[in-house]
Structures are given as C-alpha cells and as structure tokens.
C-alpha cells in the first residue's frame, strides 16, 4: 500500500520506546507521522512526488539507515533523509551526509533540534517539488507544441484543453475527421497525465471482426467458446493502471456497447466465460469521426453510452479550418523526412505555398504528412481537392531558378483558380485579371485545360 500524501514524516526506529516518544513530539507540533519499526519495503511505498521527509535510525536489524538512504535516493535523489545516530555512529553519519543525507542528529538530542531539522527539510521538499512541477509543465507545453504543430487559434485552444484535461481522471471523447490526428491527441493526454508510467493501449474497434471483438476487449477464460484453449487477457485489463484508446467507437455493435457502458460506470471487467469481476484503474479515451448524437437518434449508437462518453469532448479542427498551419505542418514533416532519409532540406516556394493554402486536405494531417514525404524525396506531387477536379496543381521540391519559380507560381495560381466554378473561359480570365487570349496561351503552355474545371460552359470556350 502506498503512503498517503497527507503523511509529512515517516519515522523509522526499531526501539519502540524511542519511536513512540519521537512520534509524540512530531504529533504535538502538528505534523502527520507514520511510525515504522523497520525500513524494508519503504521505497516501494513512496512515489516520486511524495511531499514528506524520512527520519531513520542508522543501527537497525535488516536494512539499516545507510542502506535505506541509498535505496531511497536511487528512486528520488531529492528526498530529504534525516539520520539518527548514537555516539559511535558519528563517522557513519558524516559518511552518510557526503552520500546525500539531509542531516543527522546525535543521541540524545533535544526535541527542538528534531523539529527544526524536520521543518527545514519539509520546506526544502516543497521547493524541490514546486520546481519539478514547473519544469514538467514547461516540458509538457513544449512537448505539446512539437506534437500538435500550429499557431492557429483552434490549435492553441486544443493544446490548452489537452493540458487541462490531462491532469484529471476524466474519460475523454475525441471528435475528428479521418486523418486529423486523434491518436496523437490521445497519446498526448496519456503522456502528460499521472498515468504516463502505465501502459497506453490503442485499439481500432472498426478493424476488429465482430466474432473476436469481445474477446479482444474483455478477454476470455479457457472453454469460453470453441477454440478458447487458454486464458486471454483483454485490452481493458491489459491497460490497467494506464490508458486505453478506443478509436472508431461508432463501429461497435450495440451488444458490445452495453458491456462498455457497464465498464465505464463500474470500473470492472469480466472475462468471457468467467465469473470474477476484475477491478480496473483505467482511463478510457474514445474517438469517433461520426456525430454520435445523430447516430444515437438513428438507433445505431446507445444514447446512454453517448451521454456517458460526452462528459469531456475534444474536437480536433480539420486542416482546412486552420489556415497557415498547413504550411507550418508541411515544412515540419518535410524537414523530418529529409533528415530521416539523409536528404537536403527544401524550402517551400511562393507557388508551392499557394497550392498548399488552396488545397482542402480531405485526408487532413495524414494526407499532408504523406505529401510532405514525397516532397522531401523530390517526387512530383499532384494535389487534387476532389476526384472531379484533377487540375488542382503540382508540387515538387525542386525550385529551380527565378524564371522557373515564377512560371511555377503562375501555373499554381491558374490551377488553383480552375478549382473554382466558372461558367466560361471569360469569367476565368476576369478572375485572374488577364485577357482571354493570354489566358488561353498560358493554359496551353502549362498543360492545363479549362474543360477540367468545375461548372464551366463549353459554349464559351
């Protein structure tokens, strides 16, 4: 059992009379004390953020004070440890001070000396934990800005929400289109939480066959069904102490949804074919690309499960709503790919930037990352907003000289305008601010075709 954070002093001495007297002194001073007769097993009961101090005798059977000091500081070098010494143990205590002990008290000592040393150690401990917390918060913010790249108001808000929710125990529902980065957000929530040392288990419900989904999620006992020859631990149980990310939750059958609702409410799991309820310490992060409220109204998703999941929703904005985040992300992924492949870095040229800004990114960040990879490899890259719009543009990582860049920029502007509806070649020319004859020549020069644009009238070509 771990030691409660309300405990301020762990007092260890094998002499019951001295232990009782010291405990009384600390109690009367308003300090919460846990008295122990031996040191073994203490380290496993203390977390790195425990806000107290340890007071221990040096001479004890089993683990002595010096061994305890070494073990405690192996886990947390900043934990204050005060040692109690007999007269003959002073050289040992000096050795312990050099090894990192906070202080030592030689028997017999006055109560005030003990209280003064303990209070100073507690003040130091608070300062250390405050600084540690501050460094962690700064690291978390840097980590988030690296994982979730972008300066748009939507991304700033999303990072704020993730930072706030990560510190809680609340289950989270992530809403986002395909390729928007739902698993990236889920992993950030886990890594910034107190569960970061526990497992992160990701499972795509949509990729599981109906015949195995319950066994995968909840586990089974031998003989639970044909072919179940040995016990299987399910994903929920495997994630105990950590986080389970359940993507495409909308694809779950109604029967499995009932079991998930029970698990969320009671925090227990029962393996298929078993009778034992297994308690879980787990955080559930679900994700969907659908409107679950609409699915519930249509009878495809349980309304009670929707309301249970929708306590802490996080919406990931699609890339088309994030303005120039697309440019920043593209360059970020392209630089990563160039470094990974040992290739020179390429900077986006004006025409290329225009193409990226015009593109609607139906595949979101996943599509952009793949495009950036191809760009880094020097491959020609066509960006098509829709299947019906093949003239969206071409992107390549080879910028060429000034004349080539100008021509590429010109081509990208015309190609981008071709993605918009125009009733005639005349309206396209007016939108671009060039004579119709000039536009006709440029279309031929760049290999573009007005017939590929949306909603044109062939009569006016």
N, C-alpha and C positions, 0 to 999 in steps of 0.2 A: 504494500500500500504506500502511495506517495505521501510525502509530508505536506500538509496544508500550508498554503502561502501566508496564513494568519500567524503561523509559528515564527517567532523572531529569533529564538535562540534554541539550538539543540545542545543539550548539556550531557556529556558522556563521562561517567566515572564509575568504576566498579565498587567503590566504597559507598554503601547505601546511606550511611550517616552524613558523610560529606556531600553526597549528591542531594540529599533532602535539604540540608542547610543552604547550599548554594541555590537550589531551586526556589526556596522560600525568599531568599534575598532578591532574586530577579523578579519573582511574583509581586513582592511588595513595591517594587519600583515600576510596576505596571507593564512588565514585559511578559509576553506569552512564551512559555518554555515547554520543551519536550524533553524530559529526563530519560536517559538510556543507560543501561548497565554495561553495554558492550558496543564496540564500533563496527563490527562486521555487518555488512548489508546496508550501511547508511548511504553510500554513494548512489546505489540504485534507486533510492527513495527521494533523492534530491534532483530537481530539474535545474537547468542552467539559469533560469530566471527566478529561482527561489530567492526571496529578498532578505534572508536572515544570515546569521553567523553561527559558527560552530565553536563550542568551548569543550575541550577534551583534556583529560589527564594523559600524561605520557606513558606511565607504567600501568599496563593493564594486561590481563591474560588474553590470549588470542591475538587479535590485531591491536597493536599499540598505537600511541598518538602519532608517532613519526610515519608509520605505515599508512595510517588514516590520512595524514596530511598529503602524502604522495598520491594516494588514490583520488582524493577529492580534487586536488589540483590537476590531475590528469584529465578530469572532466571539466573543471572550470578553474583556471589559474587565478581568477579574480575573487574567489570566495574567501572571505576572512576566516582564518582558523586561529583561535587563541588556545595556547597550551598551558596546562597547569603542571608545575614541576616541584619535585622535592629538592632538598638542598643538593643532593648528589647528582641531580639531573640537569643542573645549570649548563654544563658543557653541551649536553644533548640539546637543550633548548636554544642555545646560541647557534648550534648547527642547524636547527630547525628554522630559525629566523633567516639564516642565509638561504635556506631552501624555500623560503616564501611564507613562513608563518607570520601572522599579523602581529602577535605579541605573545609574551609568556609571563606567567605570574608564579612567583616562588612561594611555596607554602612556608609558614602561614601568611596569608595576605588579608588586608582589610577589605570589607565589603565595598567600600567606596572605590577602591582600586579596580575591583572587578567590574562594577557598574560603569566607571569612567571608560575603561577599555572597551566594553561591550557597546556602549553608546557611540563612541568614536568609530568603531568598526561598522555599526549599522549605518551611520551617516555616510561612510565611505562606500558601503554596499549600494545604498540608494543612488549615489552619484555615478557609480560604475554602471548600474542598470539603466539609469536615465541616459547616459552617453551611448550605451549599447543600443538602446531603443531608438535614439536619434539617428545613429549610424545605419541601423536597419531600415528605418523609414526612408532615409536618403537613398540607400541602396535599392529599396523597393521601387521608389519613384523612377530611378534611373533604369531599373530593370523593365518597368512597365513601358517607358518611352522607347526602349530598344525593341521590345516585343511588339508593341502596338504603335507603329510609327505613324506620325501625322500631327499637324498643328491646327487642324480644323476644330471649330467649337464642338462638333459632335465627338471627336476623338478625345479632346480634353475632358469633356463631360464623362465619357465612357471610362477613362482612366481614373477619374475621381470616384466614380461609382464602384469600380473594381477595388480600389484602395479601401473604401469604406466597408464594403461587404466582406472582403477577405478576412477582416479581423473578427467577424461574427461567426456564429454557428449556423446561420440560416441556410436552408437549401435554396438553390438559385435556378431560375428558368432563363436560359439564353435564347433569344429570338434573333434569327438572322437568316439571310438567303444562303443558298448553296455557295460555298467558297468564301464566305465572309470572314471566317476565322473563329468559329465557335469553339473549337478545341483549344486554340491558342488562348482564348479568354478563360476557359475552364482551367487550363494548366496554371495560368497566372493567379487565379483565385486560390488554387491549392498551394502554390509555391509561396504566396505571400501570407498564408494563414499559419496558425499554430500547428496545423497538421502536416506541415511541409516535410517532416521526417517520416511520415507514414506513406503508405502506397498511394499512387494515383493510377486508377484502373479505368481505362477508356473502352467503351463497347458501343458499337453501332447496332442499334436494335433493328434497323432496316436491312442489315446484312445477314441476320440470323434466320435460318429456316424455322418455320413455325413448329416443326417437330422437336427442335432442340432448344428453343429459346428459354423455356422454363428451367431445364437442366443447367443451361449456361449461367443463368442469372441466380437461381436459388440453390443449385447443387442437387445431388441425389444420393440415396443410400443404395447399397447392393440389392438387386432384385426389385427395384422400384418400377422397372419396366423391362421389356425384352432387350437384352444386350447390356443392361446395367450390372456388370460383374463386380465392380468395386465402388467404394465411396468416391464421390466427386465434390470438391469444394466449389461452390458457385461464386460468381463475380462479386456479389454483395458481401459475402463472408470473407472473400479474399481481400477486399478493400477495407476490412475492419481496422479502425484506427486512422484511416485516411479518407480519401475522396473517391467516389465513383462517378464518372462522367458518362451519362447515358444519352447518346446522340440519336436523332430521328425518333424521338419518343412517340411521335404520332403514328408510327407504323406498328406499334404494339397492339395485339389483339385485346378485346375487351376483357377476356378472362385473365390475361396477364396484368392488365391494368388494375384489376381488383386486388391482386396479390401485392402489387407495387404500392397501392394506396394503404394497405394494411401495414406494410413495412415502414412507410413514411410516418404513419401515425404511432405505431407501437415500437419501432426500432428493434424488431426481432425478425429472424428469418427461420423458416422451417424447410429443411431439405425434402425433396420429393421422396415419398416412401418412408419418411421419418416422423417421429412424434415429439422430438425435442425442439423447444424454442430456443434459438441461439441469440443472445443479446448482441446488438451491434452498436459500436461507436463509429458512426459513419456520416459523412456529408454527401448528399446527393445533388449533383449538378445535372439537370436535364437540358436538352437543346432540341429545338424544332425549327423547321423552315416554314411551317404552316401556321395559320391562325387557329389556335386550339379552341378558342371560344366558338368560332364558326363550326369547327369540327364537332364540338360538343352539341351545338344546336342541331346538327345534322345526324346526331346519333353515332358518329364514328369515334368519339372520344368521351370518356366518362366526365361528366360535369364536376362531380365531387373531386376527382383527381386533378382536373384543371384548376379548381379553386385552391386546392392544397398546394399545387406547384407554383401558382402565380403570386405567391407572397412577395418574392424578391425578383422581379423580372429585370433582365438586362437586354436591351436592344442594341445589336451591332448595326450601325448605319451601313447601307450598301455603298460601294465605292463611288457610284455615280453621284452621291449626295455630298461627297467630301472634297470637292474642288481640287485644289492643287496637291492634296495628299497623294493623289495618284502619281504625280511627278516624283515626289519625295520617296514614296514606296518603290517605284520603278527603279530609281537610281540606287536605292539601298539594296534591292535584290540583285541588280545588275553588278554592283560592286562586290557583293558577296560571291556571286557566281564567278566573276573574273578572278577573284582571289583563290577560290576553290580550284579552278582549272589552270591557274598559273598564267592567266592572260592579262594583257594591259587593260587598264580601266578606260572606258569610253564615256565621254560626256554627252548628254542629250543636246542636240542642235535645235534651233528655233522651230524648224519644220516638224521635227520629231515631237517636240513638246506640244505643238498644236494638235498633232494626231492623237496623242495620249489624252489631252484635255477634251477632245471631241468624242472620244470613244465612250460608250456607255457601260463597258465592262460587265456584261451579263453574268460572267463567271466570277466576278468580284476579285478578291485578293489572289485566289488560286490561279485564275486566268492571268492576272498581271504578273505573278511570280514566274509562271511558265514563259510569258512573253519576254520578261527581263532576262531569263536564262538564255533564250535564243538570241537576244540582242547581244549579250555578253560573248556568245560564241561566234558572233559575226554573221549569223544567218539572216536572210531576208525574212521579214515578218509582216504578214498581212493582218491588219486589224479590221475585222468585219463586225459592224454593230449588230447586224441581223443576217440571216441566211439570204434574205431578199435584197441585200444591199452589199454586193461584192466590191463596191468602189470606195470603201471606207479609207483605204490608204495602205502604204507600205512603209515599214520602218526597218532601217538597217543601222548597224553600229559603225559603218564606215562613212565618216562625214565628208571626206574628200576636200577639195579646195573651195575657195569662196564661191566661184561660179556654180559648182555642184551643189553647195549648200543653198544658194539662192534658188536654183532650179528645184531642189528637193522641197524647199519651203513653199514655193509656188504650187508645186504638184499637190502637196499636202493640203493647202488651202482650198484648191479646186475640188480635191477628192472629198474633203470634209463637207463642202457645200453641196456636193452631189448626194450626201446622205439625207439632205433635207428635201421636202416635197417642193417641186417646181412644175408649174403647168406647161412651161415652154422653155426653149433654149434662151429666149429673150429675157424671161424672168431670172434665169440663172445668171445671165450676163449682167443684168442690172444689180443683182445681189453682190456680184463680185466687182462691180464698178469698171467693167471693160466693155469695149464694143463687141457686138455679136460675132463679127468676122474674126477678131483677135481671139475670142474665147474658142471659136471653132478650131483655129490653128493650134492653140495650146492644148486642147483636148487630144488632137491627133499627135502632137509632139510627145505628150506624156503617156500615151496609150490608154487614155480614159474615154469612156463612152457615155454620152448623155442618156442613152437607152437603158443604162444600168441604174439610173437614178430613180427615186420614188415619185409616183404620181405625175409623170410627165405626159405631155400630149404629143403624139407622133406627128400630128398635123403641122406643128410649128417648128419642126426640126430643120 
